[in-house]
Amino acid sequence: MFRLRGVSSFLRRCLHVGTANRDKVLEQLQVCSAEKQLLELVGKNRTKLTRDHVCLAIGMLWDFQRDRLHYQRNLKYISGHPEFLTLRVLAENRVTMIDDVMLVDMLYSLIRLKLEPHNSLIQQLISEGWRRLDGFSMPCLSKFAICLTDLHHQQSPLMGQIVSILSQRLSSIDDTRVLTTLMISVAQLASPRLQDALIIKADQFLDSASSFNDSRRVVQFLRSIRKVHRPLLEKCNKIILHNIHTMGVDDISIIAGMYLFLQISTFDFKLAIKKRLVELIDSCNDPVSFTKLFVSLAPIANEEMIERLENLAFLWLDDLSVQQTVAMIETLDSIRCKNHALIQRLVSAIEPNLLICRPIEVARLTQSLYHLHYKNPEFFRKLRQVKINLLGRTVLPYEVIAIIRALSLMPSSRLEEDVIKRVEAVVSQCSFTNLNTVAFAIGKWVRKDESHGISACSSCVSLLQNITHCGLKKLQAIDRLDLLLDEVKLTLGHWFGETLVEEMVDLLHKMIDQINWTNLPELGLFLTRINHICPLLMERIASVAIKDVDKIHPSGICNIMLPFSYMNYHSVQVDEMFDIYIQLIIRFFDPHLLVYIVNLLAEADYFPEQLVRKVFSVDFLSKLDAQLEIYSCKQFTLCPDFQVPWFHSDFCQEMLKKDNIFLSPVRQQIHRLLAEVLGGNDYIQAAVVTPYYYTIDFECILDTNMQPLSYSKLRTLQGDKVQWGKASPVNMEDKLPPGAQRVAVNFLGPWAFTKNASHFLGKTAVKKRHLEILGYHVVHIPHFEWNSMELSTNDAWKKYLKKKLFYSSA
């Protein structure tokens, strides 16, 4: 059967040829059904080939490959065939004669036929396209932009010119495919204003009749710009779900990866993705398909399915490319793989190819092996040298930073001056996130290596100061809240938290009028991450949240409520906001998200009866149980406020076995002094585990006269030696003498308070409430009191403990 469907659109006009002027070469080309037949025809008619013949032949060569599986494509055969060279030479000589559509289509086909980016024909086509850029139609511009993206020119001046044209002619676009293709091409250079305009345009265009690919490109765009536009994503969800049963491995793996990154898809959506991925396991008949499926399915698979995937992986190890091997190792890291044999085989496969790895691949490989606790000094020695060599060659700032971070994870702590100089050269070009990354890496080097000497240490200090200076300049140049939140979205760690957070908070206060319903979730999440309580900002968030309650999607409520719950902030307006949003939450029925919101409410001391009844209904718990098969985090925090039966104590006991209860120096000191105050070790227990599995630093029992009771007399202490470590929960039903009370003594480090005030965090407050519900009197020893100048002698500390124990308990 002749293959006619592959005829490229740009040559259909060539079919309108009069019978008197029949083009026999064209007719013969059109009926070719395989690349061998076509190339032989080219060889026989070299002297007769016109511009149209050349364009048609190159387009058809790609058409023959397009629908084949990767391993079935004959790209090597085509690239090595002498007549393919003939076509390229003829095309190169006729570039200026080719019309716009032919030009872009030829470039598109040649890129997919894996012609090298530096090939002279590719370069000529790009140059000619650039020259004609302003005259391109929007469909032509869209396809040209995709070609540049495929050649990794997303941040080039040429792409910048395309962004400018798109900004001016956006309103003229009337084709969803053209729009969405341009969206993913310009994502890295689009201004926040253009991003918003593209989102609005896409929201107008997408409907139930839109294609799966249009929806996929919109999600890809949102992922690239790191924006969660929930109404638009909901439209995409519906379109993708409608088409999910027809998707192959390529499509479903792309969708799974993007939604895993955004972390906003619904349970039903994730369940549908997982079901389709499982269905496709047996259809994987080449490494490319299997790798994509493994990367997509493993993070959401149960243990049985993961074991099956790992066993299948052994069958493909010898055929994996470098990129596929790195992707597999990254996935094993994400699922915390313990299959050391598989990890070793993958490392052995990539070791001979380290020299051809790209900088980002080397960085990702290092990070994954570090997280997997892989031990192989010889391999890491080679890997380190590869990174040093790459550092000397790469000129892209993000690659330099990625390598620097990877080097900081290596067992070796040596920090050469050349590395420092390389970082200094790119610091001024770095994004906020990259500045944070390099500051983290340099700080880590300084902490773990004391053998550098004064010179190297001085260089590091100077570099950190330069990084801070660059960070301040970037902050001062930002005048839009949305842009600011986008810049600092991925910024965490000591450098930002200790050096720039005050400036950041000052800037937020200056931009307080820019707080609106669209940026509330991002702002709420950011304030939580920096753990900085700011009453003015918190009140503004509450005010906007109340005013625009009808515009906010239920899935955005979490991040809006989060700072108030996490930092234990209450006011009349905040209480009003919580009351309004509780009514919204009751109507929302995604179990995983609802449990998370209920936990936030519990931390904030809100317990609406209707919501509590809903969460502990049989129907809801059944749906929640089904979700536990999909979500990787299987721990949900419940509370004793309504004496809820504890149905996952086995899980908590397992977690206790894994926890390391660390007897820090300050706790050792408090333990010794408490024993002296109470009358000996027989009057105190340490590391006590309560019902609902709270851990208490110290426990004692006081009688009705505020005198300590001996545990040996109460038959609750086995021996007179305090055992730090694993323990079974205290039996609160054990009878105490009339009037006696258990006292919980907890040392509170900086982690229990907000960064900028001595204000209890929500988790600290809720633990205190729960311990009191269980019958304890709770005594807190804040670190800033215990380590104050007023308490610097044993007598002063003991006096402090006596006051806390005997007078506050009275």
Backbone hydrogen bonds, N-H to C=O, Kabsch-Sander energy under -0.5 kcal/mol:
donor,donor_aa,acceptor,acceptor_aa,energy
4,L,2,F,-1.0
7,V,4,L,-1.6
11,L,8,S,-1.7
12,R,9,S,-1.3
14,C,11,L,-1.6
15,L,12,R,-1.6
16,H,13,R,-1.2
17,V,15,L,-2.1
21,N,18,G,-0.9
22,R,19,T,-0.8
24,K,22,R,-0.9
27,E,23,D,-2.3
28,Q,24,K,-2.3
29,L,25,V,-2.5
30,Q,26,L,-2.2
31,V,27,E,-1.0
32,C,29,L,-1.5
38,L,34,A,-2.1
39,L,35,E,-2.6
40,E,36,K,-2.0
41,L,37,Q,-1.8
42,V,38,L,-2.1
43,G,39,L,-2.1
44,K,40,E,-1.6
45,N,41,L,-1.0
45,N,42,V,-0.6
46,R,43,G,-0.6
48,K,45,N,-1.4
49,L,45,N,-0.9
49,L,46,R,-0.8
54,V,50,T,-2.3
55,C,51,R,-2.3
56,L,52,D,-2.4
57,A,53,H,-2.7
58,I,54,V,-2.3
59,G,55,C,-2.1
60,M,56,L,-2.5
61,L,57,A,-2.0
62,W,58,I,-1.3
63,D,59,G,-2.0
64,F,60,M,-2.4
65,Q,61,L,-0.7
65,Q,62,W,-0.8
66,R,62,W,-1.9
67,D,63,D,-0.6
68,R,65,Q,-1.7
72,Q,69,L,-1.6
73,R,69,L,-0.7
73,R,70,H,-1.1
78,I,74,N,-2.2
79,S,75,L,-2.8
80,G,76,K,-1.8
81,H,77,Y,-0.5
81,H,78,I,-1.3
84,F,81,H,-1.0
85,L,81,H,-1.2
86,T,82,P,-1.6
87,L,83,E,-2.2
88,R,84,F,-2.1
89,V,85,L,-2.5
90,L,86,T,-2.5
91,A,87,L,-2.6
92,E,88,R,-2.6
93,N,89,V,-1.7
94,R,90,L,-0.6
94,R,91,A,-1.1
95,V,92,E,-0.7
97,M,94,R,-1.3
98,I,94,R,-0.8
98,I,95,V,-1.0
103,L,99,D,-2.7
104,V,100,D,-2.3
105,D,101,V,-2.5
106,M,102,M,-2.5
107,L,103,L,-2.0
108,Y,104,V,-2.5
109,S,105,D,-2.4
110,L,106,M,-2.6
111,I,107,L,-2.1
112,R,108,Y,-1.7
113,L,109,S,-1.4
114,K,111,I,-1.5
115,L,110,L,-2.2
119,N,116,E,-2.0
123,Q,119,N,-2.3
124,Q,120,S,-2.3
125,L,121,L,-2.6
126,I,122,I,-2.2
127,S,123,Q,-2.4
128,E,124,Q,-2.7
129,G,125,L,-2.4
130,W,126,I,-2.6
131,R,127,S,-2.1
132,R,128,E,-1.6
133,L,129,G,-0.6
133,L,130,W,-0.9
135,G,132,R,-2.1
136,F,132,R,-0.6
136,F,133,L,-1.5
141,L,137,S,-2.9
142,S,138,M,-2.4
143,K,139,P,-2.0
144,F,140,C,-2.2
145,A,141,L,-2.3
146,I,142,S,-1.7
147,C,143,K,-1.8
148,L,144,F,-2.0
149,T,145,A,-2.2
150,D,146,I,-2.5
151,L,147,C,-1.3
152,H,149,T,-1.8
153,H,148,L,-2.9
156,S,153,H,-1.7
160,G,156,S,-2.0
161,Q,157,P,-1.9
162,I,158,L,-1.6
163,V,159,M,-2.3
164,S,160,G,-1.8
165,I,161,Q,-2.2
166,L,162,I,-2.7
167,S,163,V,-2.3
168,Q,164,S,-1.5
169,R,165,I,-2.2
170,L,166,L,-0.9
172,S,169,R,-1.3
173,I,170,L,-1.5
179,L,175,D,-2.3
180,T,176,T,-2.8
181,T,177,R,-2.2
182,L,178,V,-2.0
183,M,179,L,-2.1
184,I,180,T,-1.7
185,S,181,T,-1.2
186,V,182,L,-2.4
187,A,183,M,-0.7
189,L,186,V,-1.6
190,A,186,V,-1.9
195,Q,191,S,-2.9
196,D,192,P,-2.2
197,A,193,R,-2.0
198,L,194,L,-2.6
199,I,195,Q,-2.2
200,I,196,D,-2.4
201,K,197,A,-2.3
202,A,198,L,-2.7
203,D,199,I,-2.4
204,Q,200,I,-1.6
205,F,201,K,-1.8
206,L,202,A,-2.7
210,S,207,D,-2.2
215,S,211,S,-1.7
216,R,212,F,-2.7
217,R,213,N,-2.3
218,V,214,D,-1.9
219,V,215,S,-2.3
220,Q,216,R,-2.3
221,F,217,R,-2.2
222,L,218,V,-2.4
223,R,219,V,-2.3
224,S,220,Q,-2.2
225,I,221,F,-2.2
226,R,222,L,-0.6
226,R,223,R,-0.7
227,K,222,L,-2.3
229,H,227,K,-0.8
230,R,228,V,-1.0
233,L,229,H,-2.4
234,E,230,R,-2.5
235,K,231,P,-1.6
236,C,232,L,-2.1
237,N,233,L,-2.8
238,K,234,E,-2.0
239,I,235,K,-2.0
240,I,236,C,-2.9
241,L,237,N,-3.1
242,H,238,K,-1.9
243,N,239,I,-1.0
243,N,240,I,-0.7
244,I,240,I,-0.8
244,I,241,L,-0.6
246,T,243,N,-1.7
247,M,244,I,-1.0
252,I,248,G,-2.4
253,S,249,V,-2.2
254,I,250,D,-1.6
255,I,251,D,-2.2
256,A,252,I,-2.5
257,G,253,S,-2.2
258,M,254,I,-2.1
259,Y,255,I,-2.4
260,L,256,A,-2.0
261,F,257,G,-1.6
262,L,258,M,-2.2
263,Q,259,Y,-2.3
264,I,259,Y,-0.5
270,K,266,T,-2.3
271,L,267,F,-2.8
272,A,268,D,-2.2
273,I,269,F,-2.3
274,K,270,K,-2.8
275,K,271,L,-2.6
276,R,272,A,-2.3
277,L,273,I,-2.5
278,V,274,K,-2.4
279,E,275,K,-1.9
280,L,276,R,-1.3
281,I,277,L,-0.5
281,I,278,V,-1.2
283,S,280,L,-1.2
284,C,281,I,-1.4
285,N,283,S,-0.8
290,F,286,D,-2.4
291,T,287,P,-2.9
292,K,288,V,-2.1
293,L,289,S,-2.4
294,F,290,F,-3.0
295,V,291,T,-2.6
296,S,292,K,-1.7
297,L,293,L,-3.0
298,A,294,F,-2.0
300,I,297,L,-1.6
301,A,297,L,-0.6
301,A,298,A,-1.2
306,I,302,N,-2.5
307,E,303,E,-2.3
308,R,304,E,-1.7
309,L,305,M,-2.5
310,E,306,I,-2.6
311,N,307,E,-2.1
312,L,308,R,-2.0
313,A,309,L,-2.0
314,F,310,E,-1.1
315,L,312,L,-1.2
316,W,312,L,-0.6
316,W,313,A,-1.3
317,L,313,A,-0.8
319,D,316,W,-1.8
320,L,316,W,-0.6
320,L,317,L,-0.9
325,T,321,S,-2.4
326,V,322,V,-2.4
327,A,323,Q,-2.2
328,M,324,Q,-2.3
329,I,325,T,-2.4
330,E,326,V,-2.5
331,T,327,A,-2.0
332,L,328,M,-2.3
333,D,329,I,-1.9
334,S,330,E,-2.2
335,I,331,T,-1.6
336,R,333,D,-1.4
337,C,332,L,-2.9
340,H,338,K,-1.7
343,I,339,N,-2.1
344,Q,340,H,-2.6
345,R,341,A,-2.1
346,L,342,L,-2.3
347,V,343,I,-2.3
348,S,344,Q,-2.6
349,A,345,R,-1.7
350,I,346,L,-1.7
351,E,347,V,-2.1
353,N,350,I,-1.5
354,L,351,E,-1.3
356,I,353,N,-1.4
357,C,354,L,-1.2
362,V,358,R,-2.3
363,A,359,P,-2.3
364,R,360,I,-2.7
365,L,361,E,-2.5
366,T,362,V,-2.3
367,Q,363,A,-2.2
368,S,364,R,-2.2
369,L,365,L,-2.4
370,Y,366,T,-2.2
371,H,367,Q,-2.1
372,L,368,S,-1.9
373,H,370,Y,-1.1
374,Y,369,L,-2.3
376,N,374,Y,-0.6
380,F,376,N,-2.4
381,R,377,P,-1.9
382,K,378,E,-1.9
383,L,379,F,-2.6
384,R,380,F,-2.4
385,Q,381,R,-1.8
386,V,382,K,-2.2
387,K,383,L,-1.9
388,I,384,R,-2.2
389,N,385,Q,-2.3
390,L,386,V,-2.4
391,L,387,K,-2.4
392,G,388,I,-1.2
393,R,389,N,-0.6
393,R,390,L,-1.0
394,T,390,L,-2.8
399,E,396,L,-0.6
400,V,396,L,-2.2
401,I,397,P,-2.6
402,A,398,Y,-1.9
403,I,399,E,-2.2
404,I,400,V,-2.3
405,R,401,I,-2.6
406,A,402,A,-2.1
407,L,403,I,-2.6
408,S,404,I,-1.8
409,L,405,R,-0.7
409,L,406,A,-0.9
410,M,407,L,-1.2
416,E,414,R,-0.5
419,V,416,E,-0.5
420,I,416,E,-1.6
421,K,417,E,-2.7
422,R,418,D,-2.0
423,V,419,V,-2.1
424,E,420,I,-2.5
425,A,421,K,-1.5
426,V,422,R,-0.6
426,V,423,V,-1.3
427,V,423,V,-1.4
429,Q,426,V,-1.8
430,C,427,V,-1.6
435,L,431,S,-2.4
436,N,432,F,-2.2
437,T,433,T,-2.1
438,V,434,N,-2.5
439,A,435,L,-2.2
440,F,436,N,-2.1
441,A,437,T,-2.2
442,I,438,V,-2.7
443,G,439,A,-2.5
444,K,440,F,-2.0
445,W,441,A,-2.1
446,V,442,I,-2.4
447,R,443,G,-2.2
448,K,444,K,-2.1
449,D,445,W,-1.3
457,C,453,G,-1.8
458,S,454,I,-2.6
459,S,455,S,-1.9
460,C,456,A,-2.1
461,V,457,C,-2.4
462,S,458,S,-2.3
463,L,459,S,-2.3
464,L,460,C,-2.6
465,Q,461,V,-2.1
466,N,462,S,-2.0
467,I,463,L,-2.4
468,T,464,L,-2.4
469,H,465,Q,-2.3
470,C,466,N,-2.4
471,G,467,I,-2.5
472,L,468,T,-2.4
473,K,469,H,-2.1
474,K,470,C,-2.2
475,L,471,G,-2.3
476,Q,472,L,-2.6
477,A,473,K,-1.2
478,I,474,K,-0.5
478,I,475,L,-1.3
484,L,480,R,-2.2
485,L,481,L,-2.9
486,D,482,D,-1.9
487,E,483,L,-2.1
488,V,484,L,-1.9
489,K,486,D,-0.6
491,T,488,V,-1.6
492,L,490,L,-0.6
497,G,493,G,-2.4
498,E,494,H,-2.6
499,T,495,W,-2.1
500,L,495,W,-0.5
500,L,496,F,-1.5
501,V,496,F,-1.2
504,M,500,L,-2.4
505,V,501,V,-2.6
506,D,502,E,-2.3
507,L,503,E,-2.2
508,L,504,M,-2.2
509,H,505,V,-2.1
510,K,506,D,-1.7
511,M,507,L,-1.5
512,I,509,H,-1.2
514,Q,511,M,-2.3
515,I,512,I,-1.3
519,N,516,N,-0.9
520,L,516,N,-0.8
523,L,519,N,-2.5
524,G,520,L,-2.9
525,L,521,P,-2.2
526,F,522,E,-2.2
527,L,523,L,-2.6
528,T,524,G,-1.6
529,R,525,L,-2.2
530,I,526,F,-2.2
531,N,527,L,-0.8
532,H,527,L,-1.3
533,I,531,N,-0.6
534,C,532,H,-0.6
538,M,534,C,-2.8
539,E,535,P,-2.6
540,R,536,L,-1.7
541,I,537,L,-2.4
542,A,538,M,-2.3
543,S,539,E,-2.4
544,V,540,R,-2.5
545,A,541,I,-2.6
546,I,542,A,-2.0
547,K,543,S,-2.3
548,D,544,V,-2.7
549,V,546,I,-1.0
551,K,548,D,-1.7
552,I,548,D,-0.7
552,I,549,V,-0.7
556,G,553,H,-2.2
557,I,554,P,-1.4
560,I,556,G,-1.2
561,M,557,I,-2.6
562,L,558,C,-1.9
565,S,561,M,-2.1
566,Y,562,L,-3.4
567,M,563,P,-2.2
568,N,565,S,-0.8
569,Y,564,F,-2.2
570,H,568,N,-0.5
575,D,571,S,-2.5
576,E,572,V,-1.8
577,M,573,Q,-2.3
578,F,574,V,-2.6
579,D,575,D,-2.2
580,I,576,E,-2.0
581,Y,577,M,-2.5
582,I,578,F,-2.2
583,Q,579,D,-1.1
584,L,580,I,-1.1
585,I,581,Y,-2.6
586,I,582,I,-2.0
587,R,583,Q,-0.8
587,R,584,L,-0.7
588,F,584,L,-0.6
588,F,585,I,-1.3
594,L,590,D,-2.8
595,V,591,P,-2.5
596,Y,592,H,-1.6
597,I,593,L,-2.4
598,V,594,L,-2.6
599,N,595,V,-2.1
600,L,596,Y,-1.8
601,L,597,I,-2.5
602,A,598,V,-2.2
603,E,599,N,-2.2
604,A,600,L,-1.6
605,D,602,A,-1.4
606,Y,601,L,-3.0
612,V,608,P,-2.3
613,R,609,E,-2.6
614,K,610,Q,-1.7
615,V,611,L,-2.3
616,F,612,V,-1.6
617,S,614,K,-1.4
621,L,617,S,-2.5
622,S,618,V,-2.0
623,K,619,D,-1.8
624,L,620,F,-2.5
625,D,621,L,-2.3
626,A,622,S,-1.7
627,Q,623,K,-1.8
628,L,624,L,-1.5
629,E,626,A,-1.1
630,I,627,Q,-2.2
631,Y,627,Q,-2.5
634,K,632,S,-0.8
636,F,634,K,-0.6
638,L,636,F,-0.6
643,Q,640,P,-2.2
644,V,639,C,-0.6
647,F,645,P,-0.8
652,C,648,H,-1.6
653,Q,649,S,-2.8
654,E,650,D,-2.0
655,M,651,F,-2.1
656,L,652,C,-2.2
657,K,653,Q,-1.6
658,K,654,E,-1.1
659,D,655,M,-1.6
661,I,659,D,-0.7
662,F,660,N,-0.9
663,L,661,I,-0.5
664,S,662,F,-1.5
668,Q,664,S,-2.5
669,Q,665,P,-2.3
670,I,666,V,-2.3
671,H,667,R,-2.8
672,R,668,Q,-2.2
673,L,669,Q,-2.3
674,L,670,I,-2.7
675,A,671,H,-2.1
676,E,672,R,-1.6
677,V,673,L,-2.3
678,L,674,L,-2.8
679,G,675,A,-1.7
680,G,675,A,-2.8
683,Y,680,G,-1.7
684,I,681,N,-1.5
685,Q,699,E,-2.5
687,A,697,D,-2.2
688,V,696,I,-1.7
689,V,728,S,-0.5
690,T,688,V,-0.5
690,T,694,Y,-3.0
693,Y,690,T,-1.7
694,Y,691,P,-0.6
696,I,688,V,-3.2
698,F,745,V,-1.8
699,E,685,Q,-2.7
700,C,743,V,-1.9
702,L,741,Q,-2.4
703,D,707,Q,-3.0
706,M,703,D,-2.2
709,L,701,I,-2.6
711,Y,682,D,-3.1
714,L,710,S,-1.0
715,R,711,Y,-0.5
715,R,712,S,-0.8
716,T,711,Y,-1.9
717,L,711,Y,-0.7
718,Q,716,T,-0.5
719,G,717,L,-1.0
722,V,720,D,-0.5
724,W,722,V,-0.7
730,V,689,V,-2.9
732,M,730,V,-1.0
734,D,731,N,-1.8
740,A,737,P,-2.4
741,Q,702,L,-2.7
742,R,775,G,-0.5
743,V,700,C,-3.2
744,A,777,H,-2.7
745,V,698,F,-3.0
745,V,743,V,-0.5
746,N,744,A,-0.6
746,N,779,V,-2.6
748,L,781,I,-2.2
749,G,747,F,-0.7
752,A,749,G,-2.0
753,F,750,P,-1.8
754,T,759,H,-1.8
755,K,531,N,-3.0
756,N,531,N,-0.5
757,A,754,T,-0.7
759,H,757,A,-2.0
761,L,752,A,-2.3
762,G,566,Y,-3.3
765,A,761,L,-2.2
766,V,762,G,-2.8
767,K,763,K,-1.6
768,K,764,T,-1.8
769,R,765,A,-2.2
770,H,766,V,-2.6
771,L,767,K,-2.4
772,E,768,K,-2.0
773,I,769,R,-2.2
774,L,770,H,-1.8
775,G,772,E,-1.2
776,Y,771,L,-2.5
777,H,742,R,-2.3
778,V,776,Y,-0.6
779,V,744,A,-3.4
780,H,778,V,-0.5
781,I,746,N,-2.5
783,H,748,L,-2.3
785,E,782,P,-0.8
786,W,782,P,-2.4
787,N,783,H,-2.4
788,S,785,E,-1.3
791,L,788,S,-0.8
792,S,790,E,-0.8
797,W,793,T,-2.3
798,K,794,N,-2.7
799,K,795,D,-2.3
800,Y,796,A,-2.0
801,L,797,W,-2.3
802,K,798,K,-2.6
803,K,799,K,-2.1
804,K,800,Y,-2.1
805,L,801,L,-2.7
806,F,802,K,-2.8
807,Y,802,K,-0.7
807,Y,803,K,-1.0
808,S,803,K,-1.4
